[in-house]
Structures are given as C-alpha cells and as structure tokens.
C-alpha cells in the first residue's frame, strides 16, 4: 500500500479498518476479548476505548521509531511500546474506576498481546509514516469496537433485558431472559452469527462488482 498522503488514500485506510479488513469478521483477531467482555455493553465500551487508544498511540510511536529500531529487536520494542500504553490505561482504571478495573480483570493487561495491535505495528506502522499509521491504528480499533458493541448489545439485551443497565421496553417485562447469552456459550453463538452475517454482506458486494 502506498504512503497515505492524499484524501483518497486516507479514506481507503479508514475503509480497510472498518469494513474491508475488519480485525474481527475478516481477520478473526482479538477473539479473546471479544468473547470475554461482551456480556455487558459498559464493559465493552471501556475495553474498546482502551484498545483503540493503545492501537492508535502504539502505531504512531512505532512509526516514529521505525528508522532507528534495529530489525532484529523490533518485536521486543513493539511489545514494550504497547505495554507502556496498556499500563497507562490500567493505572487510570485502578485509580479512577476501580469497580470497572475489577470487572474487566486481567483482560486489560492482555491487550499487550492482542493480535490486532501487534499485527498493525508489524504490518503497517513499521513501514509507513506517523500520520497514516495513527489513522490505520485508530480505525482498526474502531472496526474492532463496532463489532464488539453489536455483540454486546445483542447479548445484554437478550440475556438481561437491558442496555447499559437500563431496562428496555418489552425485553425487561415480557421477554423470558436467555441467561445463556451472558455466559461463554452465548458469546460463541453471537460471534459466529455476526461473522456469518457480515461476511455474507461482503460476499454479496464482491459478487455485485464482478
């Protein structure tokens, strides 16, 4: 991919992150957090914010350092950079939102080894300038966030009859709550359905272009 210096190239990066090369339904990356934190919408929003923050700044930093980082130690440098930003997020949550930090448990720390962040640092930020890399990292995070939010809304709504803890009409009073939806099997079923749905849409788009 060419260095993104024009509006069209920037738009292509955005489209790649959100749709064409979405990290969840196209690359099937970051599945650990997808399955673990999507039982509640609020947990999902916090995780998505943390990952997007980390992906954006890690890509920016790695890009700025790309010409001065020896290739043989690049993976260690990338891991250290990612860990730095994840630690900032972890400290912030423990200081200002300890309940959420406890709720998310170890999954904030596991962002360090998230394949989405490592993949973008290696595939894009290590080769291209800072601004395109930051855009790429941000919109890969946005693409990840969109899918996680869809999954979490479905799971919380069907499993608990609420969204963000707010009871929803019909679901809170007349719906027989499917508790399995807020348990691990519900995450697998919902993720599979979402991936199937979006891949079907993409296949239809590709068929229309032929």
N, C-alpha and C positions, 0 to 999 in steps of 0.2 A: 504493500500500500504506500502511496506517495505521501510525503510530508504534507500535513493538512495546513495549508496557508490560505485557502480560499473558502468562501461561504459554502460552496457545494461540497467540498471535501469535509468540512466540519459537519455538515448535515449528514453525510454518509457515515461518519463516525458515530453520530447520535443514533442513526437508524440501525447501525450494526449492534450497538449496545442494547437498545430497547427491543428490537424485533428480529433482524436477520440473523444475529449471532448471540441471541439471548443466552446468558450463562446457565439458566435453569432448563428451559424446554428445548434448547438447541444443543448446548454443550453438556448438559446434565452435570453441572458442577455445583458445589456448595450444598449438597443434599443433606448433610448432617444437620446444619442449622435449619434447613427447610422443614425437616421432619420434627425437630426438637422444640422449636419456639413458636410454631404457628397455631397452637391451641388457643391463644388469646391474641386479639388484634393489637392491644397495647404493647405486649412483649415483642410482637413482630415489628411494630413501628420503631421501637428502640433499637432492636437488632439491625434493622435495615439502615437506620441513621448511622449507627456505629460502623457498619460495613462500608457504606458509601463514603463516609468521612475518611476511613482508613484507605480505601481503594484510591480515592482522589489524591490525597496527600502523599501516599506511597508512590503512586505513579509519577507525580510531579517531582518528588525528591529523587527517585531512581533515575529519571530522565536527566535531571540537572547533574547527577553524578556519573552518568554513563561513560563519559570520555576519560574519567580519571579512575574508574574502577577496573582493576585487573580482571580479565575474563575468568581466570581460574578460581576466583573467590566471589564471583558476582552473586551466587546463590546465598552465600552467608551474609553478604551485605544487604541483599534484598530482605532476608529474614529479619535482620537487625532493624532495618528501617521500618518494616511492617510492625515488628514488636514494639517499637517506640510509640507509634501512634495508637496501637491497641492498649498499651499501658496507660496512656493519657485518658482514653475512654474509660478504662476500668477504674482508674483513680477517681475520675469525675463521678461515675455512678456510685462508687462506695462512699464518696464524700457528700454528695447532694441527693442521692436517691438510693439509699441502702436497701429498701424493700425490692426495688427493681433489680439491683445487683444480686440479691439473694435469689430472686425468682429466675433470673437467667442463668445463675450458677456458673459452671465452667465454660459456657458457650461463648461468652465474650472473649475469654482467653484463647479459645480455639479459632478465633478469627485469624490469628497469626499464621495458622497452617491452612487457611481457606484457599482452595484451588483457584478460585476466581482472582484473588489478589495476586497470588504467585504467578498465575498464568498471564495476567496483563503486564506485570512487571517484566516478565521474561520475553513475552511475545511482542510487546509494543513499547513500553516505557524505556526499555534498554536500548532501543534503536532510533527513537524519534524525539523531536524537541519537546520542551516542557509543556507548552500550552496544549498542543494536540494530545499529549499523554494525559494531562489532567482532565481534558474533555472525555477522552476514552475511558479513564478510570471512573469518572463521575457517572457517565451514562451506562457503563456496565453495572455499577451499583444501583442505578435507577431501574434498569431492566430486571435485575435480581429482586429489587424491592417490589416492583409491580406484581410479579408472580407470587411472592410470599404474602402480600396483602390480600390478593384474591383467595389464596388458600386459607388464610387465617379468618377472613370474613365468612367463608363457607363453613369452616369448622366451628367457629364460635356461634354462628347463627343457628346452625342445625343442632349442634351439641348442647348449647346452653340457652338458646333463645334470645341472645343479646349481641350487641356490637359495642365494643369498648365498655362493657359492663352495663350498658343501657338496654333495658328490656325492649324488644321490638314488638310492635303490634302483631297479633296472630301467633307469632312464634313463642312469645312468652306466656300466652294464655291458652291457646288451642293446640299447639304443637306438642306432640309427645317427643320430648328431647332424646336425641340419639347420643347417649353418653359415649359410645364408641368413637364418635367423631373427635372428641378431645383427648382420646387415647392414641398411642402409637399406630394401631391399625388404621384409624381414621386418617392419619397423616399420609400413609402409603396410598390408600384408596383415592384421596383427594388429589395428591400429587400426580398419580397416574392419569386420572381423568383430565386434569389441567394440561399435562404434557400432550396427551392424545388430542385434546381439543385444539390447542394452538398449532401443533404440527399438522393437523388436518387443514387448518386455515392456510398455513404456509404452502402446503402441497397444492391446494386449490389455486393460490396466487401464481405459483410456478407453472401450473398447467395452463392457466389463462394467458401467460406470457408466451407460451410456445406456439 
